[in-house]
Amino acid sequence: MAWAEGAGYQDLEDIEPITVAAYIEILQRQAAPPTVKQHMAAIRMLFSWLTEKGVLAMNPAREVKTERFSRTEGKTPAFVEGEVQKLLGAIETSTHTGLRDRALLGTLAYTFARIGSVVNLKVEDYYPSGKRFLLRFKEKGGKEKELPVHHRLEELLDQYLKASGLKKEPGSPLFPASIGKTGKLSRRPLVRTDAADMLKRRLKQAGLPADYSPHSFRATGITNFLENDGTLEAAQRIAGHADSRTTKAL
């Protein structure tokens, strides 16, 4: 707004798409692409709100594009298109451990959930509600969050629970630790460090970059959600963030 005023614009109604584009072009000379993209997201949200409230007839920022940037340059490297499916597809599922690993990584990929919440799941936290299945996560501060399960994740979990026999043990950890290299599962909960180490092994097997972490699934999911017109408020709720700035920072 300070820039627009300095450029001679006196009313919000005077700001057009070309105005926003001009501002972004100047900003691109001064800031890194991720910063420009974040500024653009904020501007779109502001004008979207003004349009919804009837202050403006149209959103002048809606069609303005920003320069593309690599999604691996932020604090949390995010998977690029096709890499998550490549990772899941490379997992050998002839053992209970393989089925568990695929289901665990699938849960990270399809729910935005924190790794700590995922490894704390019990079998009973995956349950039907009408025609859908839900996952019940215990988040920071003792809060509980229920999320509908994506049909693809439902397939991964059902195959895993049926083969492992865990379906009949509601009080057991959903993702227990394995027994050595036997391919079988104990009934001891997997811990976060074990899950992170498992991801590193699976990344190597799939020929993917080793710098991805469990949090990369979270960054990827939130980024894809926002890029496909999901609202920041919905992403914040799904991610369990207290502050929307944390969601945008991913």
matplotlib code that plots the C-alpha trace (Angstrom):
import matplotlib.pyplot as plt

x = [0.0, 2.9, 4.3, 1.0, 0.5, 4.0, 3.2, 0.2, -2.7, -5.2, -8.0, -8.2, -10.4, -7.6, -5.4, -5.5, -3.7, -1.0, -0.4, 0.2, 2.3, 4.5, 5.0, 5.9, 8.4, 10.2, 10.1, 11.7, 14.8, 15.2, 14.1, 14.5, 11.8, 10.4, 10.0, 8.3, 5.9, 5.0, 4.4, 2.2, 0.2, -0.4, -1.5, -3.9, -5.5, -5.9, -7.7, -9.7, -11.0, -11.8, -13.7, -15.6, -16.6, -17.8, -15.2, -13.9, -15.6, -12.7, -9.4, -6.6, -4.0, -5.8, -4.2, -0.8, 1.9, 5.2, 8.6, 8.8, 11.4, 12.7, 10.6, 13.8, 15.3, 13.2, 13.8, 12.1, 12.8, 9.6, 9.2, 8.7, 5.9, 6.0, 8.7, 6.3, 4.7, 8.1, 9.1, 6.0, 6.2, 9.8, 9.0, 9.1, 5.8, 6.4, 7.1, 5.1, 7.9, 7.6, 3.9, 4.3, 6.8, 4.7, 1.6, 3.5, 5.0, 1.6, 0.1, 2.7, 2.1, -1.7, -2.4, 0.2, 0.6, 3.7, 5.9, 5.4, 1.7, 1.9, 4.2, 1.8, -1.2, -2.9, -4.9, -8.1, -7.3, -8.1, -11.8, -15.0, -17.4, -20.3, -18.8, -15.4, -12.5, -11.0, -7.6, -7.5, -4.3, -3.1, -1.5, 0.6, -0.9, -3.0, -5.4, -7.1, -7.7, -9.7, -9.1, -10.9, -8.6, -7.8, -8.9, -5.4, -4.2, -7.2, -6.0, -2.4, -3.6, -6.1, -3.6, -1.1, -3.5, -4.9, -1.6, 0.0, -2.9, -3.0, -6.6, -7.7, -5.6, -7.2, -5.0, -1.7, 0.5, -0.5, 3.1, 5.1, 8.9, 10.2, 11.9, 15.5, 15.7, 13.1, 10.5, 8.1, 6.7, 6.9, 4.2, 6.6, 5.8, 8.1, 9.8, 10.4, 14.2, 13.4, 10.9, 13.4, 16.1, 13.6, 12.8, 16.5, 16.8, 13.8, 14.9, 18.2, 16.4, 14.2, 17.2, 15.8, 17.7, 18.8, 18.0, 14.3, 12.9, 9.6, 8.7, 9.1, 5.8, 4.2, 5.7, 4.7, 1.1, 0.5, 2.2, 0.1, -3.1, -2.5, -1.4, -4.6, -6.7, -7.1, -7.5, -4.8, -7.3, -8.1, -4.4, -3.7, -6.5, -5.3, -1.7, -2.6, -0.7, -1.7, -0.4, -1.0, 2.5, 3.9, 1.7, 2.9, 6.5, 6.4]
y = [0.0, 2.4, 1.6, 2.2, 5.5, 6.6, 5.6, 8.0, 5.7, 7.3, 4.7, 0.9, 0.8, 2.3, -0.7, -3.0, -6.3, -4.4, -2.3, -5.5, -7.0, -3.8, -4.0, -7.7, -7.0, -4.4, -6.7, -9.5, -7.4, -6.9, -10.2, -14.0, -15.9, -17.6, -14.1, -12.7, -15.7, -15.2, -11.5, -12.3, -14.8, -12.2, -9.6, -12.1, -12.9, -9.3, -8.4, -11.6, -10.6, -7.1, -8.6, -11.0, -8.1, -6.0, -3.3, -4.1, -5.6, -7.7, -9.1, -7.3, -9.8, -13.0, -13.5, -12.1, -14.7, -14.9, -16.4, -20.1, -21.3, -24.7, -26.1, -27.6, -24.2, -23.5, -24.5, -27.8, -29.5, -30.6, -33.5, -32.6, -34.1, -37.8, -38.4, -39.5, -42.1, -43.3, -43.7, -45.7, -47.8, -48.8, -50.4, -54.2, -55.4, -59.1, -58.6, -57.0, -54.5, -53.4, -53.0, -51.0, -48.7, -48.1, -47.4, -45.1, -43.0, -43.0, -41.6, -38.8, -38.1, -38.0, -36.3, -33.5, -35.1, -34.6, -37.7, -37.7, -37.9, -40.7, -43.0, -42.5, -43.8, -46.9, -49.4, -48.1, -44.6, -45.8, -46.3, -46.1, -43.2, -43.7, -44.5, -43.0, -44.0, -41.5, -41.1, -39.7, -37.8, -36.6, -33.3, -30.8, -29.7, -32.8, -31.8, -34.5, -34.1, -36.3, -36.4, -38.3, -40.8, -40.5, -43.6, -44.4, -44.3, -46.4, -49.1, -49.0, -49.2, -52.0, -54.2, -53.6, -54.3, -57.4, -59.0, -58.2, -59.3, -56.0, -55.4, -57.6, -55.7, -52.3, -51.4, -52.1, -49.4, -48.8, -48.7, -51.0, -51.5, -54.5, -57.5, -57.2, -58.0, -60.8, -58.7, -59.3, -56.8, -56.5, -54.7, -52.0, -48.5, -47.2, -43.9, -40.8, -41.5, -45.0, -43.7, -41.0, -43.6, -45.8, -43.0, -42.5, -46.1, -46.0, -42.9, -44.5, -47.6, -45.4, -43.4, -40.1, -37.2, -38.0, -34.5, -35.2, -35.7, -36.8, -33.1, -32.9, -34.8, -32.1, -29.3, -31.0, -31.6, -28.1, -26.6, -28.7, -27.9, -24.2, -24.4, -26.2, -23.3, -24.6, -21.8, -20.9, -21.3, -24.9, -25.8, -24.3, -26.5, -29.7, -29.0, -28.2, -24.9, -22.3, -19.5, -19.3, -17.8, -21.2, -22.8, -20.2, -20.7, -24.3]
z = [0.0, 0.7, -2.7, -4.4, -2.6, -3.6, -7.2, -7.2, -6.4, -4.1, -3.9, -3.6, -6.7, -8.8, -8.2, -11.3, -12.2, -14.0, -10.8, -8.8, -11.5, -11.6, -7.8, -8.0, -10.9, -8.7, -5.7, -7.8, -8.3, -4.5, -2.9, -3.4, -5.3, -2.1, -0.4, -3.5, -3.6, 0.1, -0.5, -3.4, -1.4, 1.3, -1.3, -2.9, 0.4, 1.3, -1.9, -1.8, 1.6, 0.4, -2.5, -0.3, 2.0, -1.0, -0.7, -4.1, -7.2, -8.2, -6.9, -9.0, -7.7, -8.6, -12.0, -11.3, -11.6, -9.7, -10.7, -10.1, -7.6, -6.4, -3.5, -2.1, -1.2, 1.9, 5.5, 5.0, 1.6, 0.0, -2.4, -6.1, -8.1, -8.4, -5.8, -3.0, -5.2, -6.3, -2.7, -1.8, -4.9, -4.2, -0.8, -0.9, 0.8, 1.2, 4.9, 7.7, 8.1, 4.5, 4.7, 7.9, 6.4, 3.3, 5.5, 7.9, 5.1, 3.4, 6.6, 6.6, 2.9, 3.0, 6.4, 7.0, 10.4, 12.6, 12.9, 16.7, 16.3, 13.7, 15.7, 18.8, 16.9, 18.1, 15.9, 17.5, 16.3, 12.7, 12.7, 10.4, 10.6, 8.2, 4.8, 5.6, 7.8, 10.2, 11.9, 15.4, 16.2, 19.5, 18.9, 20.9, 24.1, 24.5, 21.7, 19.6, 15.8, 13.6, 9.8, 7.1, 5.4, 1.8, -0.2, -1.2, 2.4, 3.4, 1.0, 2.4, 6.0, 5.3, 3.5, 6.3, 9.2, 7.6, 6.8, 10.1, 12.3, 14.1, 12.9, 15.8, 18.4, 18.9, 21.8, 20.1, 18.5, 14.9, 13.8, 16.2, 16.0, 14.0, 15.6, 14.3, 10.6, 10.7, 8.8, 11.7, 14.2, 17.9, 20.0, 21.1, 19.7, 17.0, 18.1, 16.0, 15.5, 14.3, 11.8, 10.6, 10.1, 8.2, 5.9, 5.1, 4.2, 2.0, 0.3, -0.6, -1.9, -4.1, -5.4, -3.9, -2.2, 1.3, 2.6, 2.9, 6.4, 7.9, 8.0, 4.2, 3.8, 5.9, 3.9, 0.6, 1.6, 2.9, -0.2, -2.6, -0.7, -0.9, -4.6, -5.4, -4.0, -0.5, 2.0, 4.5, 7.4, 6.3, 5.9, 9.3, 10.9, 9.2, 10.1, 13.7, 13.7, 16.3, 14.1, 10.3, 9.9, 10.7, 8.0, 5.4, 6.4, 5.2]

ax = plt.figure().add_subplot(projection="3d")
ax.plot(x, y, z, "-o")
ax.set_aspect("equal")
plt.show()
